[in-house]
Amino acid sequence: MNPLLYKDLLTSRGLTYHYYASPATDSKLTLLFCHGFPSTSRDWRHLVSFFQSRGYGIIVPDMLGYGGTDKPTEPKMYRHNLVCKDIIEILDAEKVEKSVAIGHDFGSYVVSRLSNHYPERFIAYAFFSVPFVRLVSAGVLKEMLADSKRRYGYDTIGYWTFLAEDGSEGIIESNWESFYSLIYPHDPELWKTHIAPQGAMKESLLAGFKAPLPKYLIEEDKEIASKALLGGGLSAPTCWFKAMLSGIEDEDNEGIPETKIYPPTSCPIFFGAGNQDRVSISDAGIKSFAHTCFENHDITVGEYHADHWLILSVPNEINRELETWLESVVAPA
């Protein structure tokens, strides 16, 4: 991604966001990309190069706590109503009235909340790995964490508890090589034993677990990511998990009216899932869009032979199917 196309914006709450921006040409749509944990805007590089070359407008922020964006270490700063307002201010600065919001991992959570808080600003939504995330209280979320073992035979997101613990960032930073091996596994099955279960990630880090890089990453990718993430530390990125599990977002949830708890039916939805993802189970994500609350939505699903990081491992397939969706479903809508 061209470093000359990055900008900085001071938001109304005094936080500076670093983001990539390229204007649309020939009346093309503008795409907003939101990354997850532990990433930066660079995770979207394969999709950005593809869609930018076709004239689409592109906006890709380093999300709060990452890369060149400010890194507050108070979980309350990550409340979804505040983060969504930040994103809208970026769109305003770029004079983008309506766009397509696209999220991966925790970015899908942000896109979900954008659909609640600012539905008038988006014409479609795309979710990768993590589907639309419904509004749930911290208490219900903890029950869901506990229930995943019954549903899937193992804890799927037990690692959230560790990441929300005070001091987890220090353990990650002190065992970075191990952490990187875990987050980007050469064998997706490792997540079932070394990340997903309660306590597994912490135990694996302290034991110094290491493994080769997956085929879709090279040493340069690791060096760039390590510099970006270790340079700012992990205290800020882990605040996303602390905010989710602490209950400080419950008030934000309660403030969303019944009519806005799901995306508007006028907005098409794309969901892309990796069938080798052992944390965000593809079958569960696909079934979530079969719920009656989505019966009047236009849903497109793409399932890929990929792990959680499908935007890195199978970008050509995703670009092809996302472009088809944008041209045949979203643009004519």
Long-range contacts (C-beta under 8 A, 24 or more apart in sequence): 1-41, 1-42, 1-44, 1-45, 1-48, 1-49, 1-60, 6-68, 7-93, 8-68, 9-89, 9-90, 9-93, 11-85, 11-86, 11-89, 11-90, 12-85, 12-89, 13-82, 13-85, 13-86, 15-64, 15-69, 15-70, 15-72, 15-77, 15-86, 16-69, 16-70, 17-61, 17-62, 17-64, 17-69, 17-70, 17-86, 17-90, 18-61, 18-62, 18-67, 18-68, 18-69, 19-59, 19-60, 19-61, 19-62, 19-69, 19-90, 20-48, 20-58, 20-59, 20-60, 20-61, 21-58, 21-59, 21-60, 21-94, 22-48, 22-52, 22-57, 22-58, 23-57, 23-94, 24-55, 24-56, 24-57, 25-55, 26-55, 28-54, 28-55, 28-56, 28-57, 29-56, 29-57, 29-99, 29-100, 29-123, 29-326, 29-330, 29-331, 30-56, 30-57, 30-58, 30-59, 30-94, 30-96, 30-98, 30-99, 30-100, 31-56, 31-57, 31-58, 31-59, 31-99, 31-100, 31-102, 32-59, 32-60, 32-87, 32-91, 32-96, 32-99, 32-100, 32-101, 32-102, 33-58, 33-59, 33-60, 33-102, 33-103, 33-104, 33-107, 34-61, 34-63, 34-87, 34-101, 34-102, 34-103, 34-104, 34-107, 34-108, 34-110, 34-111, 35-60, 35-62, 35-63, 35-66, 35-103, 35-104, 35-105, 35-106, 35-107, 36-63, 36-103, 36-104, 36-105, 36-106, 36-107, 36-108, 36-109, 36-129, 36-130, 37-105, 37-106, 37-163, 37-237, 37-240, 37-241, 38-66, 38-183, 38-229, 38-234, 38-237, 39-63, 39-66, 39-104, 39-105, 39-225, 40-66, 40-67, 40-225, 40-228, 40-229, 41-67, 42-67, 42-224, 42-225, 42-228, 43-104, 43-311, 43-312, 44-104, 44-311, 46-311, 46-312, 46-315, 46-316, 46-319, 47-102, 47-311, 47-315, 47-318, 47-319, 47-322, 50-315, 50-319, 50-323, 51-319, 51-322, 51-323, 54-323, 56-326, 57-94, 57-96, 57-99, 59-90, 59-91, 59-94, 59-96, 59-99, 61-87, 61-90, 63-106, 63-107, 63-110, 64-236, 65-232, 65-236, 65-237, 65-239, 65-240, 66-228, 66-229, 66-232, 66-236, 66-237, 67-228, 67-232, 71-232, 71-233, 71-235, 71-236, 72-236, 72-239, 73-235, 73-236, 73-239, 74-239, 75-239, 75-242, 75-243, 75-246, 75-248, 76-243, 76-248, 77-239, 78-239, 78-240, 78-242, 78-243, 79-243, 79-248, 79-249, 79-252, 80-109, 80-110, 80-113, 80-117, 80-249, 80-252, 81-113, 81-117, 81-252, 81-255, 83-110, 83-113, 84-110, 84-113, 84-114, 84-117, 84-118, 85-117, 87-114, 88-114, 88-118, 88-121, 91-121, 97-121, 98-122, 98-123, 99-123, 100-124, 100-125, 100-126, 100-326, 100-330, 101-125, 101-126, 102-126, 102-127, 102-128, 103-127, 103-128, 103-130, 104-128, 104-129, 104-130, 104-311, 105-129, 105-130, 105-280, 105-308, 106-130, 106-240, 108-132, 108-133, 109-133, 109-244, 115-260, 115-262, 115-263, 115-264, 115-267, 116-256, 116-260, 116-261, 117-256, 117-260, 119-260, 119-263, 119-264, 119-267, 122-267, 123-267, 123-330, 123-333, 124-267, 124-268, 124-269, 124-270, 124-326, 124-329, 124-330, 124-333, 125-263, 125-267, 125-268, 125-269, 125-270, 126-269, 126-270, 126-271, 126-272, 126-322, 126-325, 127-269, 127-270, 127-271, 127-272, 127-285, 128-271, 128-272, 128-273, 128-310, 128-311, 128-318, 129-272, 129-273, 129-274, 129-277, 129-280, 129-285, 129-308, 129-309, 129-310, 130-280, 130-285, 131-271, 131-273, 131-280, 131-285, 131-286, 131-288, 131-289, 132-262, 132-263, 132-269, 132-271, 132-288, 132-289, 134-261, 134-262, 135-253, 135-256, 135-261, 136-253, 137-247, 137-250, 137-253, 138-244, 138-245, 138-246, 138-247, 138-249, 138-250, 139-247, 141-244, 141-245, 142-245, 151-284, 152-281, 152-284, 154-192, 154-196, 154-197, 155-196, 155-197, 155-198, 155-200, 156-196, 156-278, 156-279, 156-280, 156-281, 157-196, 157-279, 158-196, 158-197, 158-198, 158-199, 158-200, 159-195, 159-196, 159-200, 159-201, 159-279, 160-241, 160-244, 160-245, 161-198, 161-245, 162-199, 162-201, 162-202, 163-201, 163-238, 163-241, 164-238, 164-241, 164-242, 164-244, 164-245, 164-246, 168-202, 168-234, 168-238, 169-233, 169-234, 169-235, 169-237, 169-238, 171-202, 171-205, 171-206, 172-205, 172-234, 172-238, 173-230, 173-233, 173-234, 175-205, 175-206, 175-208, 176-226, 176-230, 177-210, 178-204, 178-205, 178-207, 178-208, 178-209, 178-210, 179-205, 180-222, 180-225, 180-226, 181-209, 181-210, 181-211, 181-212, 182-209, 182-211, 184-213, 184-214, 184-217, 184-309, 185-211, 185-214, 185-307, 186-211, 186-212, 186-213, 186-214, 186-215, 187-211, 188-276, 188-277, 188-278, 188-307, 188-308, 189-278, 191-278, 191-279, 191-307, 191-308, 192-278, 195-279, 196-278, 196-279, 214-307, 214-309, 214-313, 215-313, 216-309, 216-312, 216-313, 217-312, 262-293, 262-294, 263-297, 265-296, 265-297, 266-333, 267-297, 268-297, 268-298, 268-299, 268-300, 268-325, 268-329, 268-330, 268-333, 269-294, 269-297, 269-298, 269-299, 269-300, 270-300, 270-301, 270-302, 270-322, 270-325, 271-299, 271-300, 271-301, 271-302, 272-301, 272-302, 272-303, 272-304, 272-310, 272-318, 272-321, 272-322, 273-301, 273-302, 273-303, 273-304, 273-310, 274-303, 274-304, 274-305, 274-306, 274-307, 274-308, 274-309, 274-310, 274-313, 274-314, 275-303, 275-304, 275-305, 275-306, 276-305, 276-306, 276-307, 277-306, 277-307, 277-308, 277-310, 278-307, 278-308, 279-308, 280-308, 298-329, 298-333, 300-325, 300-329
